[in-house]
Every structure is written in structure tokens, then in C-alpha cells.
């Protein structure tokens, strides 16, 4: 356990003071060991040595002075313990620490950058993002940045998650399809807004990990499927909203066909080596009304998408 910095200061000061008094008494009585008093007692009194053969007395220095050595060592230990308390290991961060970081993220990186939907902000303030990233990354789970989750994939930065969620305009009675489960974090956020969330992940290991994480955290209105997101989830459609969390050159036709009248589809379009645009498409009487939102960078959709749109 890391002791409080104030307590360390008290303990070390008391130890130095006690040691200093003891050494001064020994010096006065002439009982201080030669190795401790070489060069003088506390930089002031020179030791008397009957065996001195005309050598010039050694000037008192930091390393020849026991009290100075003690104080220097105490200062070093104090700084060492202080740094240990300031830079807490990721595994030692408490739930309260994560909750505070999450609230700060919502205020600074989401509300502060224009996210306005109160339901989205509440969901982002509720979902424990640190439980959807590898343990080695948890200390920075609430920084506004993408983080690696394995298999060459990432969890999107919180602002992008909130922005895409807000663009979907989800109502509590609606059913949502997500393509690209990844860690399961986006699906967890969506689950706070929609009645049902269906999410597809093409990488089996990620799908299984997300399934277990969502189940452990009791996101019971989320169903995870391992499969190729290009084809959507026809037997569960149509959907009121569809969110694609990987880029493609075009919108996969099966996804468009599974979007309900009046539904919204949000996804990044573009080549991985070129500029990508986050777009929202509304299904208005079977026609596509496209809105260009902003520039983004996403990993590409794999599987059939890459075969159809090389």
C-alpha cells in the first residue's frame, strides 16, 4: 500500500531528527565511529585523531557527513514514494477514479465539443469504457483517443462514438443494427437508447470476447453474431437505425435493404488510403437522402465488402 505523502514527510523528518541528535551526542562523547566521522562531525567539528601523521584534514562534504547523507537519502526516498503515489498502476485504479474520469470525459470531450443529446451524454457517462479495453490500456480509457483491442482493431475515441450515436437519433422503441462489434463498447452505449441492439463481428475472437463482456455487465438487450457484416442480419430486420463502425467505398446493398422507411444509416465512406467521410443516409420513401457530416479515419470493412469494392 502506498502511504500518504504527508505521513512519509513526518516519518522521515522524525527519523532524521532522532538520528541527528544521537550522532551529535556520540560526537561530543568521542564515541562516533571513525568511518562515520571522517572529515568532521556534521561539517563543523574536526575529529581528533592521535594517529594523524601531518595529513591535511579532509574538508567536510556531503558524503563524509552522516546527517547530510541521511537527509539526502531521505529526500530521495520521499521523491520515490511520492512518484509511486502519483503514478498509480492501472490495476490499482479504483471504481471512483474511473467514474470521475468518465464524468470529466463527458463534460470536456463530449459536451465541450458539441454533443448535445442528453440521452447520449447520459449513456456515455454510464457505460464503463475501461472494461471494454485491455487491462494494459485501462489507465487511458477515458482519454479522447482510439485504443487497440487486438486483432488489428481499435475502439473508437469517445467523441466519435457519441457523435455517431447522436446522428442515429434513436428512440426508446427502436431496433438498431451495428456492423463491427469490436470490443462491444458501442453496442453497450446503443443499448441505453434502443429497445434492441443487434451487432455483428466478423472476427470470431472479438465477437466472443464482446459477447462475454456484454453478458457480464448485464446488457441483456444486445445480441452478438459472428459473421460478415456486409450481409447485415436479414432475419432480424428491418431496422430503424444501422451503424457501421468500419469504412467501405460504398454502402453494402443488403444493409440499405434492411433499413426501415424513415430509418437512418450512419457509416464512414472512403478508401483506407484516402480521405474518409462520415455520412448519414435517411430512407425517405425508398430514396436515399445523404448528409456529409465530417472527415474521419476508420479501419476498413473486411470480408465480402473488400471483394465487392476492391
C-alpha positions in Angstrom: 0.0 0.0 0.0 1.3 3.5 -0.9 1.5 5.6 2.3 0.2 9.2 2.2 2.9 11.7 1.2 2.3 13.8 4.4 2.8 10.8 6.6 6.1 10.0 4.8 7.4 13.5 5.4 6.6 13.3 9.1 8.2 9.8 9.5 11.3 10.7 7.6 11.8 14.1 9.4 11.3 12.4 12.8 13.9 9.7 11.8 16.4 12.3 10.6 16.0 14.4 13.8 16.4 11.4 16.1 19.4 10.1 14.2 20.9 13.6 14.2 20.6 14.0 18.0 22.1 10.6 18.6 25.1 11.3 16.3 25.7 14.7 17.9 25.8 13.1 21.3 28.2 10.4 20.1 30.4 13.0 18.5 30.5 15.1 21.7 31.4 12.0 23.7 34.1 10.9 21.2 32.3 7.6 20.6 31.3 8.2 17.0 32.9 5.6 14.8 35.9 6.7 12.7 34.2 5.8 9.4 31.2 7.9 10.3 33.2 11.0 11.5 35.8 11.1 8.7 36.2 14.7 7.8 34.5 16.1 10.9 31.3 15.8 13.0 28.4 17.4 11.0 30.7 19.6 8.9 31.8 21.7 11.8 34.0 19.9 14.4 37.0 18.1 13.1 37.7 14.7 14.7 40.8 14.5 16.9 43.0 11.6 15.7 46.1 10.7 17.7 47.4 8.8 14.7 47.2 11.8 12.4 50.6 12.0 10.6 50.5 15.5 9.3 47.9 15.0 6.7 45.7 17.9 5.9 42.3 17.4 7.5 39.7 16.3 5.0 37.1 19.1 4.3 33.6 18.1 5.3 31.5 17.1 2.3 28.0 15.7 1.7 29.2 12.1 1.6 31.5 12.4 4.6 28.8 13.9 6.8 26.3 11.3 8.2 23.5 13.8 8.7 23.8 15.1 5.2 23.9 11.6 3.8 20.8 10.8 5.8 18.9 13.9 4.6 19.9 13.3 1.0 18.8 9.7 1.3 15.5 10.7 2.9 14.8 13.2 0.2 15.4 10.6 -2.5 13.1 8.1 -0.7 10.5 10.8 -0.3 10.5 11.6 -4.0 10.4 7.9 -4.8 7.3 7.3 -2.7 5.7 10.5 -4.0 6.1 9.4 -7.6 4.7 6.0 -6.7 1.5 7.6 -5.3 1.2 10.0 -8.3 1.6 7.4 -11.0 -0.7 4.6 -9.8 -0.5 1.3 -11.6 -3.6 0.7 -13.9 -4.6 -2.3 -11.9 -4.8 -0.2 -8.7 -7.2 2.4 -10.0 -10.5 2.4 -8.1 -14.0 2.5 -9.5 -14.4 6.0 -8.1 -11.3 7.1 -10.0 -12.7 5.7 -13.3 -16.1 7.2 -12.6 -14.5 10.6 -12.1 -12.5 10.3 -15.3 -15.7 9.3 -17.2 -17.6 12.3 -15.9 -14.7 14.6 -16.9 -14.6 13.0 -20.4 -18.3 13.7 -20.9 -18.0 17.3 -19.9 -14.7 18.1 -21.6 -14.6 15.9 -24.7 -18.3 15.4 -25.5 -20.4 18.3 -24.2 -17.4 20.6 -24.7 -17.2 19.6 -28.4 -20.8 20.0 -29.3 -22.6 16.7 -28.3 -26.0 17.9 -27.1 -28.4 14.9 -26.9 -28.9 14.4 -23.1 -29.7 10.7 -23.6 -26.4 10.2 -25.4 -24.5 12.1 -22.8 -26.1 10.1 -20.0 -25.3 6.8 -21.8 -21.6 7.8 -22.3 -21.5 8.8 -18.6 -22.8 5.4 -17.6 -21.0 2.8 -19.8 -17.7 1.7 -18.2 -15.4 2.1 -21.2 -12.4 0.8 -19.2 -14.0 -2.6 -19.0 -14.1 -2.9 -22.8 -10.3 -2.3 -23.4 -7.3 -4.5 -22.5 -6.2 -4.1 -18.9 -2.9 -2.5 -20.0 -4.9 0.3 -21.6 -7.4 1.0 -18.8 -5.5 3.9 -17.4 -6.2 5.9 -20.5 -9.7 4.5 -21.2 -11.3 7.9 -20.7 -8.9 9.9 -22.9 -10.4 11.0 -26.2 -8.5 8.7 -28.4 -8.8 5.3 -30.1 -7.2 2.4 -28.4 -6.1 -1.0 -29.6 -8.2 -4.0 -28.7 -6.3 -6.7 -30.5 -6.6 -8.4 -34.0 -5.5 -5.1 -35.6 -8.7 -3.4 -34.5 -9.4 -0.4 -32.3 -12.1 1.0 -30.1 -13.1 4.4 -31.4 -12.4 7.6 -29.5 -15.3 8.6 -27.2 -16.2 11.7 -29.2 -16.7 9.7 -32.4 -18.8 7.1 -30.6 -21.0 9.8 -29.1 -21.3 11.7 -32.5 -22.3 8.6 -34.5 -24.8 7.6 -31.8 -26.3 11.1 -31.7 -26.6 11.1 -35.5 -28.7 7.9 -35.3 -31.5 9.8 -33.4 -32.5 6.6 -31.7 -35.9 6.4 -29.9 -36.5 4.0 -27.0 -38.9 1.8 -29.0 -36.5 1.3 -31.9 -34.3 -1.6 -33.0 -30.7 -1.0 -34.1 -28.2 -2.9 -36.1 -24.5 -2.4 -35.6 -21.9 -3.7 -38.1 -18.5 -4.1 -36.4 -18.9 -5.1 -32.8 -15.2 -4.8 -31.9 -15.0 -4.6 -28.1 -18.8 -4.2 -27.6 -18.5 -0.7 -26.2 -20.5 1.0 -29.0 -23.2 -1.7 -28.6 -23.4 -1.0 -24.9 -23.9 2.7 -25.5 -26.6 1.9 -28.0 -28.4 -0.4 -25.6 -29.1 2.5 -23.3 -31.0 4.2 -26.1 -32.8 1.5 -28.1 -35.2 -1.3 -27.3 -33.0 -3.9 -29.0 -29.4 -3.9 -30.4 -28.1 -6.5 -32.9 -24.4 -6.4 -33.6 -22.2 -8.4 -36.0 -18.5 -9.0 -35.8 -16.5 -10.8 -38.5 -13.5 -11.7 -36.2 -14.6 -14.7 -34.0 -12.3 -13.9 -31.1 -13.5 -10.4 -30.8 -17.1 -11.4 -31.2 -16.7 -14.0 -28.3 -14.9 -11.5 -26.1 -17.6 -8.8 -26.7 -20.3 -11.4 -26.1 -18.8 -12.3 -22.7 -18.2 -8.7 -21.6 -21.7 -7.6 -22.5 -23.2 -10.6 -20.7 -21.1 -10.0 -17.6 -22.2 -6.4 -17.5 -25.9 -7.4 -18.0 -26.5 -5.7 -21.3 -29.4 -8.1 -21.9 -30.9 -6.3 -24.9 -27.8 -6.8 -27.0 -27.4 -9.8 -29.2 -24.0 -10.6 -30.8 -23.5 -12.5 -34.0 -20.3 -13.8 -35.6 -20.5 -13.1 -39.3 -19.9 -10.9 -42.3 -21.4 -7.5 -41.7 -21.8 -6.9 -45.5 -25.0 -9.0 -45.4 -26.4 -7.5 -42.3 -28.9 -9.6 -40.2 -31.8 -10.1 -42.5 -33.9 -12.4 -40.3 -33.8 -9.7 -37.6 -34.6 -6.8 -39.9 -35.8 -4.3 -40.8 -34.1 -1.9 -38.5 -34.9 1.7 -37.5 -31.2 2.6 -37.5 -28.0 1.0 -38.8 -24.5 1.9 -37.6 -21.4 0.7 -39.4 -18.1 1.2 -37.5 -15.7 0.4 -40.3 -15.2 2.1 -43.6 -16.2 1.0 -47.1 -16.2 2.6 -50.6 -19.9 2.1 -50.9 -22.9 1.3 -48.7 -23.4 -2.5 -48.9 -26.8 -3.0 -50.6 -28.1 -5.6 -48.1 -27.7 -3.0 -45.3 -29.7 -0.5 -47.3 -32.4 -3.1 -48.0 -32.7 -3.8 -44.2 -33.3 -0.1 -43.3 -36.9 0.7 -42.5 -38.8 3.6 -44.1 -37.7 6.7 -42.2 -34.6 4.9 -40.9 -31.1 6.3 -40.6 -27.8 4.7 -41.6 -24.5 6.2 -40.3 -21.1 5.0 -41.6 -17.7 6.2 -42.8 -17.3 6.1 -46.6 -14.0 6.1 -48.4 -10.7 4.2 -49.1 -8.4 3.4 -46.2 -5.6 5.2 -48.0 -7.6 8.3 -48.8 -9.9 10.7 -47.0 -13.0 9.2 -45.4 -16.3 11.0 -44.8 -18.8 10.2 -42.1 -22.2 10.2 -43.7 -25.8 9.8 -42.6 -28.4 8.4 -45.1 -32.1 8.7 -44.5 -34.6 6.3 -46.1 -37.3 8.7 -47.4 -39.9 6.8 -49.4 -37.3 4.4 -50.6 -34.9 7.1 -51.7 -31.5 8.0 -50.2 -31.1 11.4 -48.6 -27.4 11.7 -47.9 -25.8 14.1 -45.4 -22.0 14.6 -45.3 -21.0 15.1 -41.6 -17.3 15.2 -41.2 -13.9 13.7 -42.0 -12.9 10.5 -40.1 -10.4 7.7 -40.1 -11.7 4.1 -39.6 -10.3 0.6 -40.2 -11.8 -0.9 -43.3 -14.6 -3.4 -43.5 -13.2 -6.9 -44.4 -14.8 -10.0 -46.0 -17.2 -9.6 -48.8 -17.0 -5.8 -48.8 -13.4 -5.9 -49.9 -14.2 -8.4 -52.6 -17.1 -6.4 -54.0 -15.5 -3.0 -53.6 -11.7 -3.6 -54.1 
